[in-house]
Structures are given as C-alpha cells and as structure tokens.
Amino acid sequence: MDPVSESQSAPDGEMLYPDSAYGSSAMDTDTDDGRTPSTKAITYDEELMHKTILVGDSGVGKTSLLVQFDQGKFIPGSFSATVGIGFTVMLLGDSAVGKTCLLVRFKDGAFLAGSFIATVGIDFRNKVVAVDSVKVKLQIWDTAGQERFRSVTHAYYRDAQALLLLYDITSRSSFDNIRAWLTEIHEYAQQDVVIMLLGNKSDMSNERVIKREEGEKLAREYGVPFMETSAKTGVNVELAFLAVAKELKHRCVQQPNEPSFHIHDYIESQKKKTSCCGFM
C-alpha cells in the first residue's frame, strides 16, 4: 500500500505539482552538477503534507489507480500482485549532493543532466528487486535537503527501515554536515535502522575535496558501511541499494539454516569483484 503524492498550493496561490523527474516545484538545488540556478522563492506550508493510503482486496485495481494518477495513463495487461515484502529507504543529505539523481539512476538507469526542480518535502518512487530469489519492493523516499523542510523530513524518519546518507565529494560543507545528519538520525529514526554513508559524484575526481579515506574514517567511527557512488556513471549505485535490500530481507525472513548476512562483508566482496572487472 503506497502513499499518493498530491498537488499542493503555495500560500501565494502557485500550484506545486510532482515533477516527472522525481522532484516537486521549486528550482532544483539537489542536482549532481551542484549548480544552483536563480529562482523565485516559494513559501512551503508543511501542514499540507499528508499520506493517502489505497486499501482493498487484491485485483480491485489499486496499483492501476495509482499509476493513472501519477503518470496519467493506464497500462493494460496482466500484472503481478503488489510484492508482499517491502521496505522503506530514505535518501538524506544536504541540498545539491545528488539524492534525486541517485534515485533516478537506480530506478530508471538514467542520468538527468542540467537543472532540475528541487524536491519539496518528500517524494518517493518504488522499485522491485530480486534478493536471493525473493522479490523485494523498495519504496525510496527522496527528501529535501534545505533546512526549511527539515521538520517535514523528521516526521518520516520513524517509518524508514534504511537510510542512505549522502555527501558530495566536491563539497566540504556537505561532508562536515554529516555529523549533524547522524545526530538527527539517532534522535528521530528507529534504533535498528540500517544506515549507509555514500560519497556521491565520484566521477568528478578533478574537483574532489574530500578524500576517500576521510569518508572511510567517518564511517568506521559511526560503525556504518561506506562507498563512493556516481549517479552520472552508475558506479556503486545499484550495489548500495541491493546491499541495503539484502540486509533488510535477511533480518525479516532469514531461514534457520541460512548463513548470517553481514552488510560490510558483502559490500567489500562485491567491490572486489567489480574491481577485478575493471569498473572501479
């Protein structure tokens, strides 16, 4: 059962519509190139945020109704029932670290270059992945990094089973703010939430100001897995989401004779495989 994002009105009467590039309505500052185009400031009323839940028997058309509302089209044919096992993953981090671009890369396998519409409050997309022959649905929440939306983000922390915390390797301030984000996570999120630290924009090595070793050191300090990613090239993007999905799946439905799963070991083993193939 999925919440449905709806159009919202700003106090000045301007409509805020969910954007096809997974944003909402102000000019995007959460892009992978870090550019911040000038734009008219839009006042946001957090009281407008809400969830709508679709309920009913299987086969009545809940998913089709959601697709019609979200994409404005009906896709005929035979469909599988909504996946029974699902988890919520939140993307966190400062504005312009590339959260939306990371989501688009994972969801659609594409990179959106240029200027985009900023995420307003919370937006989400779903993707079903195969984990050990089990279909797992990830509902991925893309959050606004701007300070004025922080109270809205806090309200969703408790519902997330995993948090991907991003910084931009070309931005010292986004890295320095990771500790503040982790403080908020420990205050508002579930005690056993899965946390992963991602140094995004690894393709921009010529503009790097945060060494990989700095990210690794910070991750060790907080006991969380770490990797560098690139929404532009796709490096480690799928690995990050699949590692989280495997960790959550094993926690939820681990069989008695099934070996224990360690997310740190899995990530390191997969990175070595990738390195051997020449993609790292």
C-alpha positions in Angstrom: 0.0 0.0 0.0 1.6 3.2 -1.1 1.1 6.9 -0.2 0.0 9.0 -3.0 1.6 12.4 -3.6 -0.9 15.1 -4.5 -0.7 18.6 -6.0 -0.3 21.3 -3.4 -0.9 25.1 -3.3 1.6 27.5 -2.1 0.3 30.4 0.0 0.7 32.8 -2.9 -1.7 30.6 -5.0 1.0 28.9 -7.1 0.4 25.2 -7.7 3.1 22.7 -6.6 3.0 19.6 -8.8 5.1 16.5 -8.5 7.6 16.6 -11.4 8.3 13.7 -13.8 12.0 13.9 -12.8 11.0 12.9 -9.3 11.0 16.5 -7.9 8.3 18.8 -6.9 8.1 22.5 -7.6 10.9 24.9 -6.8 14.1 25.1 -8.9 16.4 22.2 -8.2 19.4 22.7 -6.0 19.7 18.9 -5.4 21.5 18.1 -8.7 24.6 16.2 -9.5 26.4 19.1 -11.0 25.8 21.3 -7.9 24.7 24.4 -9.9 22.0 26.5 -8.3 20.1 28.5 -10.8 18.3 31.6 -9.7 14.6 31.2 -9.0 11.7 32.8 -7.3 11.5 31.6 -3.6 8.4 29.6 -2.8 7.0 29.5 0.7 6.1 26.0 1.8 3.4 25.0 4.2 4.4 21.8 6.0 0.8 21.4 7.1 -0.1 20.4 3.5 2.0 17.2 3.8 -0.1 14.1 4.2 -0.4 10.5 3.2 -3.2 8.8 1.3 -3.5 5.0 1.6 -5.1 2.8 -1.0 -6.8 -0.2 0.5 -8.9 -3.0 -0.8 -8.8 -6.7 -2.0 -6.2 -7.9 -4.4 -7.2 -7.3 -8.0 -9.5 -4.4 -7.5 -7.0 -2.0 -9.3 -5.2 -0.1 -6.5 -1.9 -0.1 -8.4 -3.6 0.9 -11.7 -5.4 3.8 -10.0 -2.0 5.0 -8.5 -0.3 4.7 -12.0 -3.2 6.6 -13.6 -2.9 9.4 -11.0 0.9 9.5 -11.0 1.6 9.1 -14.8 -1.8 9.9 -16.3 -2.1 6.7 -18.2 -3.5 3.2 -17.9 -1.2 0.2 -18.8 -3.4 -2.8 -19.9 -2.3 -6.4 -19.5 -1.6 -8.9 -16.8 0.2 -7.8 -13.7 1.6 -9.5 -10.6 0.1 -8.6 -7.3 1.9 -5.9 -5.3 5.0 -7.5 -3.7 4.3 -8.8 -0.2 7.7 -8.0 1.3 8.7 -4.3 1.2 10.9 -1.8 2.9 11.2 1.9 3.0 14.6 3.5 2.2 15.2 7.3 2.8 17.8 9.4 1.0 19.3 12.1 3.2 21.9 14.7 2.9 22.4 18.4 2.1 20.8 20.0 -0.9 22.7 19.5 -4.2 24.5 16.3 -3.1 22.7 14.4 -5.8 20.0 12.5 -4.0 17.4 12.8 -6.7 19.9 11.9 -9.4 20.9 8.8 -7.4 17.3 7.7 -7.2 16.7 8.3 -10.9 19.9 6.3 -11.8 18.7 3.4 -9.7 15.1 3.5 -10.7 15.5 4.2 -14.4 19.1 3.6 -15.2 19.5 7.1 -16.5 21.3 10.3 -15.5 19.5 13.6 -15.6 21.9 16.3 -16.6 21.2 20.0 -16.3 18.9 22.0 -14.0 16.0 20.3 -12.2 13.1 21.1 -10.0 14.0 20.8 -6.3 12.4 18.2 -4.1 9.8 19.8 -1.9 9.3 18.0 1.4 9.2 14.3 0.4 8.8 12.5 -2.9 9.0 8.7 -3.5 9.4 6.0 -6.1 9.2 2.2 -5.9 11.4 -0.5 -7.4 11.2 -4.2 -7.1 14.5 -6.1 -6.8 15.3 -9.8 -6.6 17.1 -10.7 -3.4 18.1 -14.4 -3.1 15.2 -15.3 -5.5 12.8 -13.3 -3.3 11.1 -10.2 -4.8 11.5 -7.2 -2.5 9.8 -3.9 -3.1 11.8 -0.8 -2.1 9.9 2.3 -1.5 12.5 5.0 -1.8 11.9 8.4 -0.3 13.7 11.3 -1.8 14.0 14.2 0.8 14.6 17.9 0.5 18.0 18.9 1.8 17.1 22.5 2.6 16.8 23.5 6.2 13.2 24.8 5.9 12.0 21.3 5.0 13.8 19.6 7.9 10.8 19.4 10.2 8.9 17.6 7.4 11.7 15.1 7.0 11.8 14.4 10.7 8.2 13.2 10.6 9.2 10.4 8.2 12.3 9.1 10.0 10.4 6.6 12.1 8.8 4.9 9.1 12.1 4.2 7.4 13.9 0.9 7.7 17.1 2.1 6.0 18.8 5.5 5.4 21.3 6.3 2.7 23.2 9.4 3.9 24.9 11.3 1.0 27.6 13.9 0.8 29.2 15.4 -2.2 32.9 14.7 -2.6 33.4 18.1 -4.2 31.7 19.9 -1.2 33.5 20.2 2.1 30.3 21.6 3.8 28.2 18.7 2.8 30.7 16.3 4.4 31.1 18.4 7.5 27.3 18.3 8.0 27.2 14.5 8.0 27.7 14.5 11.8 24.7 16.8 12.2 22.6 14.5 10.0 23.7 11.5 12.0 22.7 13.2 15.2 19.2 13.8 13.8 19.1 10.1 12.7 19.9 8.9 16.2 17.2 11.2 17.6 14.3 10.5 15.2 14.9 7.2 13.5 14.3 3.6 14.6 17.0 2.3 16.9 17.9 -0.6 14.5 17.6 1.4 11.2 20.2 0.4 8.6 22.5 3.4 7.8 24.9 3.7 4.9 27.2 6.6 4.1 27.7 7.5 0.4 30.2 9.9 -1.0 28.5 10.9 -4.2 29.8 12.4 -7.5 32.9 10.1 -7.6 33.1 10.8 -11.3 34.2 14.4 -10.5 37.7 13.5 -9.4 39.3 16.7 -10.7 37.1 18.7 -8.3 37.4 16.3 -5.3 38.0 18.0 -1.9 37.0 15.0 0.3 39.4 12.1 0.2 38.0 8.6 0.1 39.9 7.9 3.3 38.0 10.7 5.1 34.7 9.0 4.3 36.0 5.6 5.3 37.3 7.0 8.6 33.9 8.7 9.4 32.0 5.5 8.5 34.2 3.5 10.8 33.7 6.0 13.6 29.9 5.5 13.4 30.0 1.8 12.5 28.2 2.2 9.2 29.1 0.8 5.7 30.6 3.3 3.2 31.2 3.5 -0.5 31.6 6.2 -3.1 29.0 6.5 -5.8 28.3 8.3 -9.1 24.8 8.9 -10.3 26.3 10.0 -13.6 28.3 6.8 -14.4 26.2 4.5 -12.2 29.3 3.3 -10.1 28.1 1.5 -7.0 24.6 2.9 -7.2 22.9 -0.5 -7.6 25.3 -2.1 -5.1 24.2 0.5 -2.4 20.5 -0.3 -2.8 20.9 -4.0 -3.2 23.2 -4.3 -0.1 20.5 -2.5 1.9 17.8 -4.7 0.5 19.7 -7.9 1.3 20.3 -6.7 4.9 16.6 -5.9 5.4 15.5 -9.1 3.8 17.8 -11.2 5.9 16.5 -9.5 9.0 12.9 -10.1 8.1 12.8 -13.6 6.6 16.1 -15.4 7.4 15.7 -19.2 7.4 17.0 -21.3 10.3 19.8 -22.9 8.2 20.6 -19.8 6.2 24.1 -18.3 6.9 24.1 -14.9 8.6 24.5 -11.9 6.4 27.0 -9.1 7.1 26.5 -6.0 5.0 30.1 -4.7 5.4 31.5 -8.1 4.2 29.0 -8.2 1.3 29.9 -4.7 0.1 33.6 -5.4 0.2 33.2 -8.7 -1.7 31.2 -7.1 -4.4 33.6 -4.1 -4.7 36.5 -6.6 -5.2 34.5 -8.4 -7.9 33.8 -5.1 -9.6 37.4 -4.0 -9.3 38.6 -7.2 -10.9 36.4 -6.5 -13.9 37.9 -3.0 -14.3 34.9 -0.8 -13.3 36.2 0.7 -10.1 
